[in-house]
Amino acid sequence: MHTLKNQFIVLPNGEDIVDIYIGNLGKTSDINLFRETQSKFDCEQKFIGDKAYIGESTITTPHKKPRNQEIS
């Protein structure tokens, strides 16, 4: 089965859509899709993403609380 993937980059609180990438093959990972479009933005621009974007220095991703510990 073939799937298509879409990516939306929006301002905080969904105030405005900045960039849209529609119709890429679903087998392309989210991080690679972002890396293809990152050249459109300033190299100092920071982003917030979900766990699919772990490993990219410009994207802040969520941290899971360690088992039986508190978040620092």
Predicted model as a PDB file, atoms N, CA, C, CB and O in Angstrom, pLDDT in the B-factor column:
MODEL        1                                                                  
ATOM      1  N   MET A   1       0.848  -1.176   0.000  1.00 57.00           N  
ATOM      2  CA  MET A   1       0.000   0.000   0.000  1.00 57.00           C  
ATOM      3  C   MET A   1       0.895   1.242   0.000  1.00 57.00           C  
ATOM      4  CB  MET A   1      -0.966  -0.004   1.227  1.00 57.00           C  
ATOM      5  O   MET A   1       1.908   1.285   0.699  1.00 57.00           O  
ATOM      6  N   HIS A   2       0.527   2.213  -0.760  1.00 66.00           N  
ATOM      7  CA  HIS A   2       1.289   3.453  -0.837  1.00 66.00           C  
ATOM      8  C   HIS A   2       0.564   4.543  -0.062  1.00 66.00           C  
ATOM      9  CB  HIS A   2       1.504   3.881  -2.308  1.00 66.00           C  
ATOM     10  O   HIS A   2      -0.648   4.714  -0.188  1.00 66.00           O  
ATOM     11  N   THR A   3       1.324   5.271   0.739  1.00 80.00           N  
ATOM     12  CA  THR A   3       0.748   6.383   1.489  1.00 80.00           C  
ATOM     13  C   THR A   3       1.491   7.655   1.130  1.00 80.00           C  
ATOM     14  CB  THR A   3       0.808   6.122   3.016  1.00 80.00           C  
ATOM     15  O   THR A   3       2.628   7.618   0.661  1.00 80.00           O  
ATOM     16  N   LEU A   4       0.840   8.768   1.355  1.00 80.00           N  
ATOM     17  CA  LEU A   4       1.454  10.065   1.119  1.00 80.00           C  
ATOM     18  C   LEU A   4       1.572  10.799   2.444  1.00 80.00           C  
ATOM     19  CB  LEU A   4       0.636  10.895   0.095  1.00 80.00           C  
ATOM     20  O   LEU A   4       0.717  10.663   3.319  1.00 80.00           O  
ATOM     21  N   LYS A   5       2.626  11.570   2.582  1.00 82.00           N  
ATOM     22  CA  LYS A   5       2.911  12.277   3.819  1.00 82.00           C  
ATOM     23  C   LYS A   5       2.843  13.780   3.573  1.00 82.00           C  
ATOM     24  CB  LYS A   5       4.294  11.875   4.377  1.00 82.00           C  
ATOM     25  O   LYS A   5       3.274  14.269   2.529  1.00 82.00           O  
ATOM     26  N   ASN A   6       2.300  14.503   4.541  1.00 82.00           N  
ATOM     27  CA  ASN A   6       2.214  15.955   4.480  1.00 82.00           C  
ATOM     28  C   ASN A   6       2.936  16.544   5.681  1.00 82.00           C  
ATOM     29  CB  ASN A   6       0.737  16.427   4.436  1.00 82.00           C  
ATOM     30  O   ASN A   6       2.953  15.947   6.758  1.00 82.00           O  
ATOM     31  N   GLN A   7       3.527  17.705   5.497  1.00 83.00           N  
ATOM     32  CA  GLN A   7       4.207  18.394   6.593  1.00 83.00           C  
ATOM     33  C   GLN A   7       3.786  19.854   6.583  1.00 83.00           C  
ATOM     34  CB  GLN A   7       5.757  18.260   6.474  1.00 83.00           C  
ATOM     35  O   GLN A   7       3.815  20.514   5.544  1.00 83.00           O  
ATOM     36  N   PHE A   8       3.393  20.354   7.756  1.00 84.00           N  
ATOM     37  CA  PHE A   8       3.006  21.746   7.905  1.00 84.00           C  
ATOM     38  C   PHE A   8       3.933  22.397   8.914  1.00 84.00           C  
ATOM     39  CB  PHE A   8       1.523  21.877   8.342  1.00 84.00           C  
ATOM     40  O   PHE A   8       4.166  21.837   9.985  1.00 84.00           O  
ATOM     41  N   ILE A   9       4.465  23.567   8.597  1.00 85.00           N  
ATOM     42  CA  ILE A   9       5.248  24.348   9.543  1.00 85.00           C  
ATOM     43  C   ILE A   9       4.434  25.596   9.825  1.00 85.00           C  
ATOM     44  CB  ILE A   9       6.693  24.695   8.988  1.00 85.00           C  
ATOM     45  O   ILE A   9       4.126  26.371   8.920  1.00 85.00           O  
ATOM     46  N   VAL A  10       4.085  25.783  11.104  1.00 86.00           N  
ATOM     47  CA  VAL A  10       3.224  26.898  11.504  1.00 86.00           C  
ATOM     48  C   VAL A  10       3.891  27.722  12.593  1.00 86.00           C  
ATOM     49  CB  VAL A  10       1.859  26.384  11.989  1.00 86.00           C  
ATOM     50  O   VAL A  10       4.816  27.262  13.263  1.00 86.00           O  
ATOM     51  N   LEU A  11       3.411  28.934  12.755  1.00 83.00           N  
ATOM     52  CA  LEU A  11       3.873  29.788  13.849  1.00 83.00           C  
ATOM     53  C   LEU A  11       3.311  29.270  15.171  1.00 83.00           C  
ATOM     54  CB  LEU A  11       3.451  31.266  13.615  1.00 83.00           C  
ATOM     55  O   LEU A  11       2.347  28.505  15.178  1.00 83.00           O  
ATOM     56  N   PRO A  12       3.914  29.688  16.301  1.00 81.00           N  
ATOM     57  CA  PRO A  12       3.386  29.245  17.603  1.00 81.00           C  
ATOM     58  C   PRO A  12       1.894  29.518  17.734  1.00 81.00           C  
ATOM     59  CB  PRO A  12       4.134  29.937  18.741  1.00 81.00           C  
ATOM     60  O   PRO A  12       1.386  30.526  17.241  1.00 81.00           O  
ATOM     61  N   ASN A  13       1.204  28.610  18.403  1.00 78.00           N  
ATOM     62  CA  ASN A  13      -0.238  28.673  18.623  1.00 78.00           C  
ATOM     63  C   ASN A  13      -1.032  28.590  17.322  1.00 78.00           C  
ATOM     64  CB  ASN A  13      -0.590  29.950  19.352  1.00 78.00           C  
ATOM     65  O   ASN A  13      -2.209  28.950  17.300  1.00 78.00           O  
ATOM     66  N   GLY A  14      -0.414  28.126  16.244  1.00 77.00           N  
ATOM     67  CA  GLY A  14      -1.112  27.952  14.976  1.00 77.00           C  
ATOM     68  C   GLY A  14      -1.591  29.251  14.369  1.00 77.00           C  
ATOM     69  O   GLY A  14      -2.588  29.266  13.647  1.00 77.00           O  
ATOM     70  N   GLU A  15      -0.891  30.356  14.650  1.00 79.00           N  
ATOM     71  CA  GLU A  15      -1.326  31.676  14.183  1.00 79.00           C  
ATOM     72  C   GLU A  15      -1.274  31.825  12.664  1.00 79.00           C  
ATOM     73  CB  GLU A  15      -0.473  32.746  14.816  1.00 79.00           C  
ATOM     74  O   GLU A  15      -2.113  32.510  12.080  1.00 79.00           O  
ATOM     75  N   ASP A  16      -0.291  31.186  12.019  1.00 85.00           N  
ATOM     76  CA  ASP A  16      -0.154  31.324  10.578  1.00 85.00           C  
ATOM     77  C   ASP A  16       0.613  30.133  10.032  1.00 85.00           C  
ATOM     78  CB  ASP A  16       0.553  32.648  10.212  1.00 85.00           C  
ATOM     79  O   ASP A  16       1.492  29.600  10.710  1.00 85.00           O  
ATOM     80  N   ILE A  17       0.297  29.710   8.823  1.00 84.00           N  
ATOM     81  CA  ILE A  17       1.023  28.632   8.163  1.00 84.00           C  
ATOM     82  C   ILE A  17       2.220  29.238   7.452  1.00 84.00           C  
ATOM     83  CB  ILE A  17       0.110  27.852   7.165  1.00 84.00           C  
ATOM     84  O   ILE A  17       2.076  30.185   6.679  1.00 84.00           O  
ATOM     85  N   VAL A  18       3.406  28.690   7.714  1.00 84.00           N  
ATOM     86  CA  VAL A  18       4.634  29.213   7.132  1.00 84.00           C  
ATOM     87  C   VAL A  18       5.049  28.417   5.896  1.00 84.00           C  
ATOM     88  CB  VAL A  18       5.754  29.198   8.166  1.00 84.00           C  
ATOM     89  O   VAL A  18       5.483  28.996   4.901  1.00 84.00           O  
ATOM     90  N   ASP A  19       4.917  27.100   5.956  1.00 83.00           N  
ATOM     91  CA  ASP A  19       5.343  26.258   4.845  1.00 83.00           C  
ATOM     92  C   ASP A  19       4.500  24.982   4.830  1.00 83.00           C  
ATOM     93  CB  ASP A  19       6.860  25.920   4.952  1.00 83.00           C  
ATOM     94  O   ASP A  19       4.098  24.483   5.881  1.00 83.00           O  
ATOM     95  N   ILE A  20       4.240  24.464   3.640  1.00 82.00           N  
ATOM     96  CA  ILE A  20       3.475  23.227   3.481  1.00 82.00           C  
ATOM     97  C   ILE A  20       4.225  22.341   2.494  1.00 82.00           C  
ATOM     98  CB  ILE A  20       2.007  23.514   2.987  1.00 82.00           C  
ATOM     99  O   ILE A  20       4.688  22.801   1.450  1.00 82.00           O  
ATOM    100  N   TYR A  21       4.337  21.072   2.840  1.00 78.00           N  
ATOM    101  CA  TYR A  21       4.918  20.072   1.939  1.00 78.00           C  
ATOM    102  C   TYR A  21       3.878  18.967   1.822  1.00 78.00           C  
ATOM    103  CB  TYR A  21       6.321  19.516   2.470  1.00 78.00           C  
ATOM    104  O   TYR A  21       3.593  18.290   2.809  1.00 78.00           O  
ATOM    105  N   ILE A  22       3.306  18.770   0.641  1.00 80.00           N  
ATOM    106  CA  ILE A  22       2.191  17.842   0.461  1.00 80.00           C  
ATOM    107  C   ILE A  22       2.549  16.779  -0.576  1.00 80.00           C  
ATOM    108  CB  ILE A  22       0.914  18.601   0.036  1.00 80.00           C  
ATOM    109  O   ILE A  22       3.150  17.063  -1.612  1.00 80.00           O  
ATOM    110  N   GLY A  23       2.158  15.548  -0.256  1.00 77.00           N  
ATOM    111  CA  GLY A  23       2.216  14.484  -1.237  1.00 77.00           C  
ATOM    112  C   GLY A  23       3.523  13.751  -1.372  1.00 77.00           C  
ATOM    113  O   GLY A  23       3.759  13.123  -2.404  1.00 77.00           O  
ATOM    114  N   ASN A  24       4.404  13.801  -0.356  1.00 73.00           N  
ATOM    115  CA  ASN A  24       5.634  13.033  -0.407  1.00 73.00           C  
ATOM    116  C   ASN A  24       5.313  11.583  -0.055  1.00 73.00           C  
ATOM    117  CB  ASN A  24       6.708  13.623   0.557  1.00 73.00           C  
ATOM    118  O   ASN A  24       4.373  11.327   0.699  1.00 73.00           O  
ATOM    119  N   LEU A  25       6.075  10.634  -0.587  1.00 75.00           N  
ATOM    120  CA  LEU A  25       5.830   9.230  -0.293  1.00 75.00           C  
ATOM    121  C   LEU A  25       5.959   8.966   1.200  1.00 75.00           C  
ATOM    122  CB  LEU A  25       6.797   8.340  -1.077  1.00 75.00           C  
ATOM    123  O   LEU A  25       6.848   9.513   1.853  1.00 75.00           O  
ATOM    124  N   GLY A  26       5.087   8.138   1.738  1.00 72.00           N  
ATOM    125  CA  GLY A  26       5.046   7.850   3.157  1.00 72.00           C  
ATOM    126  C   GLY A  26       6.281   7.174   3.697  1.00 72.00           C  
ATOM    127  O   GLY A  26       6.517   7.215   4.905  1.00 72.00           O  
ATOM    128  N   LYS A  27       7.094   6.542   2.834  1.00 78.00           N  
ATOM    129  CA  LYS A  27       8.297   5.870   3.317  1.00 78.00           C  
ATOM    130  C   LYS A  27       9.412   6.849   3.667  1.00 78.00           C  
ATOM    131  CB  LYS A  27       8.789   4.890   2.281  1.00 78.00           C  
ATOM    132  O   LYS A  27      10.408   6.443   4.266  1.00 78.00           O  
ATOM    133  N   THR A  28       9.279   8.119   3.315  1.00 80.00           N  
ATOM    134  CA  THR A  28      10.252   9.144   3.685  1.00 80.00           C  
ATOM    135  C   THR A  28      10.045   9.516   5.143  1.00 80.00           C  
ATOM    136  CB  THR A  28      10.126  10.396   2.773  1.00 80.00           C  
ATOM    137  O   THR A  28       8.925   9.822   5.551  1.00 80.00           O  
ATOM    138  N   SER A  29      11.121   9.493   5.938  1.00 83.00           N  
ATOM    139  CA  SER A  29      10.973   9.811   7.356  1.00 83.00           C  
ATOM    140  C   SER A  29      10.707  11.300   7.546  1.00 83.00           C  
ATOM    141  CB  SER A  29      12.228   9.391   8.136  1.00 83.00           C  
ATOM    142  O   SER A  29      11.073  12.120   6.703  1.00 83.00           O  
ATOM    143  N   ASP A  30      10.069  11.639   8.659  1.00 84.00           N  
ATOM    144  CA  ASP A  30       9.727  13.033   8.951  1.00 84.00           C  
ATOM    145  C   ASP A  30      10.975  13.907   9.023  1.00 84.00           C  
ATOM    146  CB  ASP A  30       8.950  13.126  10.267  1.00 84.00           C  
ATOM    147  O   ASP A  30      10.978  15.028   8.515  1.00 84.00           O  
ATOM    148  N   ILE A  31      12.033  13.397   9.651  1.00 86.00           N  
ATOM    149  CA  ILE A  31      13.248  14.193   9.816  1.00 86.00           C  
ATOM    150  C   ILE A  31      13.900  14.478   8.459  1.00 86.00           C  
ATOM    151  CB  ILE A  31      14.243  13.467  10.744  1.00 86.00           C  
ATOM    152  O   ILE A  31      14.410  15.577   8.242  1.00 86.00           O  
ATOM    153  N   ASN A  32      13.888  13.504   7.546  1.00 86.00           N  
ATOM    154  CA  ASN A  32      14.463  13.739   6.217  1.00 86.00           C  
ATOM    155  C   ASN A  32      13.621  14.713   5.411  1.00 86.00           C  
ATOM    156  CB  ASN A  32      14.601  12.424   5.456  1.00 86.00           C  
ATOM    157  O   ASN A  32      14.165  15.521   4.658  1.00 86.00           O  
ATOM    158  N   LEU A  33      12.327  14.652   5.555  1.00 84.00           N  
ATOM    159  CA  LEU A  33      11.441  15.601   4.890  1.00 84.00           C  
ATOM    160  C   LEU A  33      11.718  17.014   5.379  1.00 84.00           C  
ATOM    161  CB  LEU A  33       9.970  15.231   5.130  1.00 84.00           C  
ATOM    162  O   LEU A  33      11.763  17.953   4.585  1.00 84.00           O  
ATOM    163  N   PHE A  34      11.906  17.167   6.697  1.00 86.00           N  
ATOM    164  CA  PHE A  34      12.238  18.485   7.243  1.00 86.00           C  
ATOM    165  C   PHE A  34      13.589  18.972   6.722  1.00 86.00           C  
ATOM    166  CB  PHE A  34      12.252  18.439   8.779  1.00 86.00           C  
ATOM    167  O   PHE A  34      13.728  20.138   6.352  1.00 86.00           O  
ATOM    168  N   ARG A  35      14.570  18.097   6.692  1.00 88.00           N  
ATOM    169  CA  ARG A  35      15.916  18.491   6.234  1.00 88.00           C  
ATOM    170  C   ARG A  35      15.902  18.969   4.790  1.00 88.00           C  
ATOM    171  CB  ARG A  35      16.893  17.320   6.377  1.00 88.00           C  
ATOM    172  O   ARG A  35      16.698  19.833   4.422  1.00 88.00           O  
ATOM    173  N   GLU A  36      15.012  18.421   3.964  1.00 85.00           N  
ATOM    174  CA  GLU A  36      14.891  18.870   2.576  1.00 85.00           C  
ATOM    175  C   GLU A  36      14.359  20.300   2.488  1.00 85.00           C  
ATOM    176  CB  GLU A  36      13.977  17.928   1.796  1.00 85.00           C  
ATOM    177  O   GLU A  36      14.730  21.039   1.576  1.00 85.00           O  
ATOM    178  N   THR A  37      13.499  20.697   3.420  1.00 84.00           N  
ATOM    179  CA  THR A  37      12.876  22.020   3.368  1.00 84.00           C  
ATOM    180  C   THR A  37      13.549  23.036   4.279  1.00 84.00           C  
ATOM    181  CB  THR A  37      11.425  21.911   3.734  1.00 84.00           C  
ATOM    182  O   THR A  37      13.193  24.214   4.240  1.00 84.00           O  
ATOM    183  N   GLN A  38      14.513  22.618   5.098  1.00 85.00           N  
ATOM    184  CA  GLN A  38      15.142  23.509   6.070  1.00 85.00           C  
ATOM    185  C   GLN A  38      15.890  24.660   5.412  1.00 85.00           C  
ATOM    186  CB  GLN A  38      16.090  22.727   6.945  1.00 85.00           C  
ATOM    187  O   GLN A  38      16.056  25.709   6.033  1.00 85.00           O  
ATOM    188  N   SER A  39      16.341  24.498   4.186  1.00 87.00           N  
ATOM    189  CA  SER A  39      17.095  25.551   3.511  1.00 87.00           C  
ATOM    190  C   SER A  39      16.248  26.800   3.258  1.00 87.00           C  
ATOM    191  CB  SER A  39      17.645  25.029   2.196  1.00 87.00           C  
ATOM    192  O   SER A  39      16.797  27.861   2.963  1.00 87.00           O  
ATOM    193  N   LYS A  40      14.927  26.694   3.367  1.00 86.00           N  
ATOM    194  CA  LYS A  40      14.045  27.843   3.173  1.00 86.00           C  
ATOM    195  C   LYS A  40      14.070  28.800   4.362  1.00 86.00           C  
ATOM    196  CB  LYS A  40      12.626  27.371   2.928  1.00 86.00           C  
ATOM    197  O   LYS A  40      13.593  29.930   4.262  1.00 86.00           O  
ATOM    198  N   PHE A  41      14.630  28.346   5.497  1.00 86.00           N  
ATOM    199  CA  PHE A  41      14.599  29.120   6.726  1.00 86.00           C  
ATOM    200  C   PHE A  41      16.005  29.551   7.123  1.00 86.00           C  
ATOM    201  CB  PHE A  41      13.951  28.312   7.851  1.00 86.00           C  
ATOM    202  O   PHE A  41      16.994  28.983   6.660  1.00 86.00           O  
ATOM    203  N   ASP A  42      16.082  30.555   7.981  1.00 88.00           N  
ATOM    204  CA  ASP A  42      17.348  31.028   8.513  1.00 88.00           C  
ATOM    205  C   ASP A  42      18.036  29.898   9.280  1.00 88.00           C  
ATOM    206  CB  ASP A  42      17.134  32.261   9.424  1.00 88.00           C  
ATOM    207  O   ASP A  42      17.371  29.118   9.962  1.00 88.00           O  
ATOM    208  N   CYS A  43      19.360  29.807   9.172  1.00 84.00           N  
ATOM    209  CA  CYS A  43      20.081  28.705   9.829  1.00 84.00           C  
ATOM    210  C   CYS A  43      20.002  28.790  11.357  1.00 84.00           C  
ATOM    211  CB  CYS A  43      21.547  28.706   9.390  1.00 84.00           C  
ATOM    212  O   CYS A  43      20.254  27.791  12.030  1.00 84.00           O  
ATOM    213  N   GLU A  44      19.662  29.950  11.920  1.00 86.00           N  
ATOM    214  CA  GLU A  44      19.518  30.117  13.364  1.00 86.00           C  
ATOM    215  C   GLU A  44      18.079  29.893  13.843  1.00 86.00           C  
ATOM    216  CB  GLU A  44      19.979  31.503  13.766  1.00 86.00           C  
ATOM    217  O   GLU A  44      17.817  29.933  15.045  1.00 86.00           O  
ATOM    218  N   GLN A  45      17.143  29.656  12.907  1.00 86.00           N  
ATOM    219  CA  GLN A  45      15.737  29.449  13.252  1.00 86.00           C  
ATOM    220  C   GLN A  45      15.577  28.188  14.086  1.00 86.00           C  
ATOM    221  CB  GLN A  45      14.871  29.364  11.983  1.00 86.00           C  
ATOM    222  O   GLN A  45      16.147  27.149  13.752  1.00 86.00           O  
ATOM    223  N   LYS A  46      14.814  28.267  15.158  1.00 87.00           N  
ATOM    224  CA  LYS A  46      14.538  27.117  16.021  1.00 87.00           C  
ATOM    225  C   LYS A  46      13.111  26.639  15.786  1.00 87.00           C  
ATOM    226  CB  LYS A  46      14.754  27.478  17.518  1.00 87.00           C  
ATOM    227  O   LYS A  46      12.232  27.434  15.453  1.00 87.00           O  
ATOM    228  N   PHE A  47      12.883  25.342  15.958  1.00 88.00           N  
ATOM    229  CA  PHE A  47      11.588  24.724  15.734  1.00 88.00           C  
ATOM    230  C   PHE A  47      11.226  23.840  16.916  1.00 88.00           C  
ATOM    231  CB  PHE A  47      11.589  23.912  14.431  1.00 88.00           C  
ATOM    232  O   PHE A  47      12.094  23.466  17.704  1.00 88.00           O  
ATOM    233  N   ILE A  48       9.947  23.506  17.043  1.00 87.00           N  
ATOM    234  CA  ILE A  48       9.468  22.550  18.034  1.00 87.00           C  
ATOM    235  C   ILE A  48       8.795  21.427  17.257  1.00 87.00           C  
ATOM    236  CB  ILE A  48       8.477  23.221  19.079  1.00 87.00           C  
ATOM    237  O   ILE A  48       7.963  21.678  16.384  1.00 87.00           O  
ATOM    238  N   GLY A  49       9.159  20.184  17.579  1.00 87.00           N  
ATOM    239  CA  GLY A  49       8.587  19.055  16.861  1.00 87.00           C  
ATOM    240  C   GLY A  49       8.287  17.901  17.791  1.00 87.00           C  
ATOM    241  O   GLY A  49       8.619  17.937  18.976  1.00 87.00           O  
ATOM    242  N   ASP A  50       7.657  16.881  17.245  1.00 87.00           N  
ATOM    243  CA  ASP A  50       7.360  15.697  18.041  1.00 87.00           C  
ATOM    244  C   ASP A  50       8.555  14.746  18.011  1.00 87.00           C  
ATOM    245  CB  ASP A  50       6.083  14.989  17.520  1.00 87.00           C  
ATOM    246  O   ASP A  50       9.625  15.105  17.520  1.00 87.00           O  
ATOM    247  N   LYS A  51       8.374  13.540  18.534  1.00 86.00           N  
ATOM    248  CA  LYS A  51       9.483  12.596  18.662  1.00 86.00           C  
ATOM    249  C   LYS A  51      10.024  12.115  17.315  1.00 86.00           C  
ATOM    250  CB  LYS A  51       9.044  11.409  19.475  1.00 86.00           C  
ATOM    251  O   LYS A  51      11.092  11.504  17.273  1.00 86.00           O  
ATOM    252  N   ALA A  52       9.333  12.369  16.242  1.00 86.00           N  
ATOM    253  CA  ALA A  52       9.820  11.972  14.918  1.00 86.00           C  
ATOM    254  C   ALA A  52      11.003  12.821  14.477  1.00 86.00           C  
ATOM    255  CB  ALA A  52       8.700  12.074  13.890  1.00 86.00           C  
ATOM    256  O   ALA A  52      11.691  12.474  13.517  1.00 86.00           O  
ATOM    257  N   TYR A  53      11.246  13.934  15.172  1.00 86.00           N  
ATOM    258  CA  TYR A  53      12.307  14.855  14.785  1.00 86.00           C  
ATOM    259  C   TYR A  53      13.511  14.808  15.720  1.00 86.00           C  
ATOM    260  CB  TYR A  53      11.768  16.253  14.735  1.00 86.00           C  
ATOM    261  O   TYR A  53      14.341  15.717  15.687  1.00 86.00           O  
ATOM    262  N   ILE A  54      13.629  13.777  16.550  1.00 86.00           N  
ATOM    263  CA  ILE A  54      14.778  13.641  17.447  1.00 86.00           C  
ATOM    264  C   ILE A  54      16.039  13.484  16.611  1.00 86.00           C  
ATOM    265  CB  ILE A  54      14.600  12.429  18.413  1.00 86.00           C  
ATOM    266  O   ILE A  54      16.064  12.724  15.643  1.00 86.00           O  
ATOM    267  N   GLY A  55      17.081  14.206  16.990  1.00 85.00           N  
ATOM    268  CA  GLY A  55      18.354  14.121  16.284  1.00 85.00           C  
ATOM    269  C   GLY A  55      18.678  15.361  15.475  1.00 85.00           C  
ATOM    270  O   GLY A  55      19.796  15.495  14.977  1.00 85.00           O  
ATOM    271  N   GLU A  56      17.738  16.259  15.335  1.00 86.00           N  
ATOM    272  CA  GLU A  56      17.971  17.502  14.602  1.00 86.00           C  
ATOM    273  C   GLU A  56      18.246  18.608  15.613  1.00 86.00           C  
ATOM    274  CB  GLU A  56      16.750  17.866  13.688  1.00 86.00           C  
ATOM    275  O   GLU A  56      17.433  18.850  16.505  1.00 86.00           O  
ATOM    276  N   SER A  57      19.385  19.279  15.481  1.00 87.00           N  
ATOM    277  CA  SER A  57      19.796  20.271  16.480  1.00 87.00           C  
ATOM    278  C   SER A  57      18.904  21.513  16.509  1.00 87.00           C  
ATOM    279  CB  SER A  57      21.218  20.688  16.217  1.00 87.00           C  
ATOM    280  O   SER A  57      18.837  22.187  17.537  1.00 87.00           O  
ATOM    281  N   THR A  58      18.228  21.829  15.424  1.00 88.00           N  
ATOM    282  CA  THR A  58      17.387  23.028  15.393  1.00 88.00           C  
ATOM    283  C   THR A  58      15.968  22.773  15.886  1.00 88.00           C  
ATOM    284  CB  THR A  58      17.338  23.580  13.993  1.00 88.00           C  
ATOM    285  O   THR A  58      15.171  23.707  15.975  1.00 88.00           O  
ATOM    286  N   ILE A  59      15.636  21.509  16.212  1.00 89.00           N  
ATOM    287  CA  ILE A  59      14.284  21.176  16.644  1.00 89.00           C  
ATOM    288  C   ILE A  59      14.293  20.724  18.094  1.00 89.00           C  
ATOM    289  CB  ILE A  59      13.678  20.087  15.747  1.00 89.00           C  
ATOM    290  O   ILE A  59      15.031  19.810  18.462  1.00 89.00           O  
ATOM    291  N   THR A  60      13.470  21.369  18.919  1.00 88.00           N  
ATOM    292  CA  THR A  60      13.277  20.949  20.300  1.00 88.00           C  
ATOM    293  C   THR A  60      12.199  19.879  20.321  1.00 88.00           C  
ATOM    294  CB  THR A  60      12.894  22.154  21.216  1.00 88.00           C  
ATOM    295  O   THR A  60      11.105  20.075  19.792  1.00 88.00           O  
ATOM    296  N   THR A  61      12.518  18.743  20.937  1.00 88.00           N  
ATOM    297  CA  THR A  61      11.573  17.624  20.998  1.00 88.00           C  
ATOM    298  C   THR A  61      11.228  17.315  22.447  1.00 88.00           C  
ATOM    299  CB  THR A  61      12.157  16.369  20.305  1.00 88.00           C  
ATOM    300  O   THR A  61      11.979  17.683  23.349  1.00 88.00           O  
ATOM    301  N   PRO A  62      10.108  16.648  22.685  1.00 84.00           N  
ATOM    302  CA  PRO A  62       9.709  16.341  24.061  1.00 84.00           C  
ATOM    303  C   PRO A  62      10.663  15.340  24.719  1.00 84.00           C  
ATOM    304  CB  PRO A  62       8.283  15.790  24.083  1.00 84.00           C  
ATOM    305  O   PRO A  62      11.294  14.520  24.053  1.00 84.00           O  
ATOM    306  N   HIS A  63      10.744  15.437  26.045  1.00 78.00           N  
ATOM    307  CA  HIS A  63      11.573  14.520  26.826  1.00 78.00           C  
ATOM    308  C   HIS A  63      10.661  13.700  27.712  1.00 78.00           C  
ATOM    309  CB  HIS A  63      12.638  15.285  27.674  1.00 78.00           C  
ATOM    310  O   HIS A  63       9.781  14.239  28.383  1.00 78.00           O  
ATOM    311  N   LYS A  64      10.873  12.406  27.713  1.00 76.00           N  
ATOM    312  CA  LYS A  64      10.080  11.528  28.555  1.00 76.00           C  
ATOM    313  C   LYS A  64      10.668  11.507  29.960  1.00 76.00           C  
ATOM    314  CB  LYS A  64      10.020  10.104  27.962  1.00 76.00           C  
ATOM    315  O   LYS A  64      11.888  11.487  30.126  1.00 76.00           O  
ATOM    316  N   LYS A  65       9.805  11.510  30.966  1.00 79.00           N  
ATOM    317  CA  LYS A  65      10.254  11.461  32.357  1.00 79.00           C  
ATOM    318  C   LYS A  65      10.897  10.103  32.614  1.00 79.00           C  
ATOM    319  CB  LYS A  65       9.068  11.714  33.344  1.00 79.00           C  
ATOM    320  O   LYS A  65      10.299   9.069  32.317  1.00 79.00           O  
ATOM    321  N   PRO A  66      12.117  10.096  33.168  1.00 80.00           N  
ATOM    322  CA  PRO A  66      12.763   8.817  33.481  1.00 80.00           C  
ATOM    323  C   PRO A  66      11.937   8.018  34.485  1.00 80.00           C  
ATOM    324  CB  PRO A  66      14.178   9.051  34.031  1.00 80.00           C  
ATOM    325  O   PRO A  66      11.307   8.600  35.369  1.00 80.00           O  
ATOM    326  N   ARG A  67      11.933   6.711  34.360  1.00 85.00           N  
ATOM    327  CA  ARG A  67      11.184   5.841  35.249  1.00 85.00           C  
ATOM    328  C   ARG A  67      11.658   6.016  36.690  1.00 85.00           C  
ATOM    329  CB  ARG A  67      11.324   4.378  34.811  1.00 85.00           C  
ATOM    330  O   ARG A  67      12.855   5.970  36.974  1.00 85.00           O  
ATOM    331  N   ASN A  68      10.715   6.212  37.578  1.00 85.00           N  
ATOM    332  CA  ASN A  68      10.971   6.380  39.031  1.00 85.00           C  
ATOM    333  C   ASN A  68      11.845   7.589  39.346  1.00 85.00           C  
ATOM    334  CB  ASN A  68      11.635   5.129  39.592  1.00 85.00           C  
ATOM    335  O   ASN A  68      12.518   7.598  40.377  1.00 85.00           O  
ATOM    336  N   GLN A  69      11.854   8.592  38.502  1.00 83.00           N  
ATOM    337  CA  GLN A  69      12.631   9.803  38.728  1.00 83.00           C  
ATOM    338  C   GLN A  69      11.790  11.021  38.376  1.00 83.00           C  
ATOM    339  CB  GLN A  69      13.936   9.783  37.903  1.00 83.00           C  
ATOM    340  O   GLN A  69      10.733  10.911  37.755  1.00 83.00           O  
ATOM    341  N   GLU A  70      12.279  12.171  38.782  1.00 78.00           N  
ATOM    342  CA  GLU A  70      11.632  13.432  38.448  1.00 78.00           C  
ATOM    343  C   GLU A  70      12.355  14.082  37.275  1.00 78.00           C  
ATOM    344  CB  GLU A  70      11.608  14.380  39.668  1.00 78.00           C  
ATOM    345  O   GLU A  70      13.536  13.821  37.044  1.00 78.00           O  
ATOM    346  N   ILE A  71      11.647  14.925  36.540  1.00 72.00           N  
ATOM    347  CA  ILE A  71      12.256  15.694  35.471  1.00 72.00           C  
ATOM    348  C   ILE A  71      13.032  16.841  36.099  1.00 72.00           C  
ATOM    349  CB  ILE A  71      11.186  16.218  34.465  1.00 72.00           C  
ATOM    350  O   ILE A  71      12.515  17.545  36.965  1.00 72.00           O  
ATOM    351  N   SER A  72      14.274  17.029  35.663  1.00 68.00           N  
ATOM    352  CA  SER A  72      15.098  18.105  36.228  1.00 68.00           C  
ATOM    353  C   SER A  72      14.694  19.463  35.672  1.00 68.00           C  
ATOM    354  CB  SER A  72      16.581  17.847  35.942  1.00 68.00           C  
ATOM    355  O   SER A  72      15.282  20.480  36.039  1.00 68.00           O  
TER     356      SER A  72                                                      
ENDMDL                                                                          
END                                                                             
